[in-house]
Amino acid sequence: MIGWMRLTPRWAVASTCGIAAVLLLVGAVAHLTDLLNHGVHPYGWAPRWLNLYWSSLALFDTLAAVLLLRGRRRGLDLACAIMVTDLAANWYAVYGIQHSDLGAQPGLQRLTVFAALVLGTAPFLRRRLTT
């Protein structure tokens, strides 16, 4: 790890983890709402495995947010895993299934920016979080 990464100020770590936790909870609420209103297959146009993945995010987004708020490295690791897989799933859904593009999908635009935030700040945050 590069030495200056260890010097990330605590306020920056805390605020970034707080922002990421809030945004993960927003996602968890959205997935939970879909789950409660439509069951585990809320999107009729998507394959079953994709619906199950998105439904599972109601739990995993919440878990990652709680761990981040507690200052745990596992929360950051889980958030990174969620961002990589959710971004891949959504890009597949937009391009492979819906035959759309990034410009026509504001939700995918927001998710891409959020993934960039989480993945781009992870190396700076990880060292300052507890195991």
C-alpha positions as semicolon CSV with decimal commas, in nm:
position;residue;x (nm);y (nm);z (nm)
1;M;0,000;0,000;0,000
2;I;0,129;0,344;-0,086
3;G;0,230;0,532;0,230
4;W;0,014;0,841;0,176
5;M;-0,298;0,621;0,150
6;R;-0,255;0,538;0,518
7;L;-0,277;0,908;0,595
8;T;-0,635;0,951;0,476
9;P;-0,799;1,176;0,736
10;R;-1,052;1,007;0,965
11;W;-1,319;1,266;0,877
12;A;-1,283;1,175;0,509
13;V;-1,311;0,805;0,586
14;A;-1,613;0,855;0,811
15;S;-1,797;1,084;0,568
16;T;-1,729;0,861;0,266
17;C;-1,843;0,551;0,456
18;G;-2,151;0,741;0,574
19;I;-2,242;0,853;0,222
20;A;-2,187;0,502;0,084
21;A;-2,396;0,351;0,367
22;V;-2,684;0,590;0,303
23;L;-2,679;0,515;-0,070
24;L;-2,663;0,141;-0,003
25;L;-2,966;0,176;0,225
26;V;-3,151;0,364;-0,050
27;G;-3,081;0,066;-0,277
28;A;-3,189;-0,178;-0,006
29;V;-3,520;0,005;0,036
30;A;-3,578;0,000;-0,340
31;H;-3,507;-0,373;-0,358
32;L;-3,718;-0,442;-0,050
33;T;-4,007;-0,242;-0,196
34;D;-3,986;-0,443;-0,519
35;L;-3,967;-0,764;-0,317
36;L;-4,273;-0,679;-0,107
37;N;-4,480;-0,550;-0,399
38;H;-4,389;-0,808;-0,664
39;G;-4,219;-1,103;-0,492
40;V;-3,878;-1,242;-0,579
41;H;-3,937;-1,190;-0,954
42;P;-4,024;-0,820;-0,981
43;Y;-3,905;-0,777;-1,338
44;G;-4,095;-0,996;-1,583
45;W;-3,857;-0,909;-1,866
46;A;-3,547;-1,030;-1,677
47;P;-3,435;-1,393;-1,632
48;R;-3,504;-1,565;-1,302
49;W;-3,140;-1,558;-1,186
50;L;-3,122;-1,182;-1,238
51;N;-3,445;-1,126;-1,045
52;L;-3,314;-1,341;-0,760
53;Y;-2,986;-1,150;-0,755
54;W;-3,162;-0,813;-0,738
55;S;-3,398;-0,940;-0,469
56;S;-3,102;-1,062;-0,263
57;L;-2,963;-0,709;-0,260
58;A;-3,235;-0,613;-0,010
59;L;-3,030;-0,813;0,242
60;F;-2,677;-0,759;0,114
61;D;-2,708;-0,380;0,068
62;T;-2,838;-0,352;0,425
63;L;-2,559;-0,570;0,562
64;A;-2,289;-0,372;0,380
65;A;-2,437;-0,042;0,502
66;V;-2,447;-0,157;0,866
67;L;-2,091;-0,287;0,851
68;L;-1,970;0,039;0,692
69;L;-2,143;0,244;0,961
70;R;-1,962;0,031;1,220
71;G;-1,630;0,107;1,047
72;R;-1,567;-0,251;0,936
73;R;-1,343;-0,352;0,649
74;R;-1,582;-0,635;0,564
75;G;-1,849;-0,374;0,493
76;L;-1,625;-0,205;0,239
77;D;-1,528;-0,538;0,085
78;L;-1,895;-0,637;0,059
79;A;-1,987;-0,297;-0,086
80;C;-1,716;-0,340;-0,352
81;A;-1,841;-0,689;-0,438
82;I;-2,197;-0,559;-0,459
83;M;-2,096;-0,270;-0,683
84;V;-1,900;-0,489;-0,925
85;T;-2,171;-0,754;-0,954
86;D;-2,465;-0,510;-0,955
87;L;-2,302;-0,294;-1,218
88;A;-2,230;-0,599;-1,434
89;A;-2,589;-0,725;-1,389
90;N;-2,738;-0,388;-1,476
91;W;-2,514;-0,334;-1,778
92;Y;-2,610;-0,682;-1,898
93;A;-2,979;-0,603;-1,846
94;V;-2,957;-0,271;-2,030
95;Y;-2,740;-0,380;-2,323
96;G;-2,805;-0,752;-2,348
97;I;-3,174;-0,776;-2,264
98;Q;-3,333;-0,435;-2,317
99;H;-3,103;-0,336;-2,606
100;S;-3,074;0,015;-2,468
101;D;-2,774;0,231;-2,380
102;L;-2,629;0,429;-2,093
103;G;-2,772;0,759;-2,219
104;A;-3,128;0,630;-2,199
105;Q;-3,091;0,481;-1,850
106;P;-3,052;0,739;-1,570
107;G;-3,062;0,462;-1,309
108;L;-2,761;0,296;-1,469
109;Q;-2,585;0,632;-1,484
110;R;-2,636;0,683;-1,108
111;L;-2,526;0,328;-1,032
112;T;-2,210;0,372;-1,242
113;V;-2,118;0,691;-1,056
114;F;-2,185;0,526;-0,718
115;A;-1,974;0,224;-0,816
116;A;-1,693;0,460;-0,918
117;L;-1,717;0,630;-0,577
118;V;-1,705;0,304;-0,383
119;L;-1,437;0,136;-0,593
120;G;-1,228;0,451;-0,634
121;T;-1,218;0,533;-0,263
122;A;-1,181;0,176;-0,133
123;P;-0,798;0,171;-0,135
124;F;-0,792;0,492;0,071
125;L;-1,057;0,378;0,317
126;R;-0,967;0,015;0,371
127;R;-0,650;0,075;0,572
128;R;-0,837;0,301;0,817
129;L;-1,122;0,056;0,888
130;T;-1,117;-0,217;1,152
131;T;-1,120;-0,586;1,067
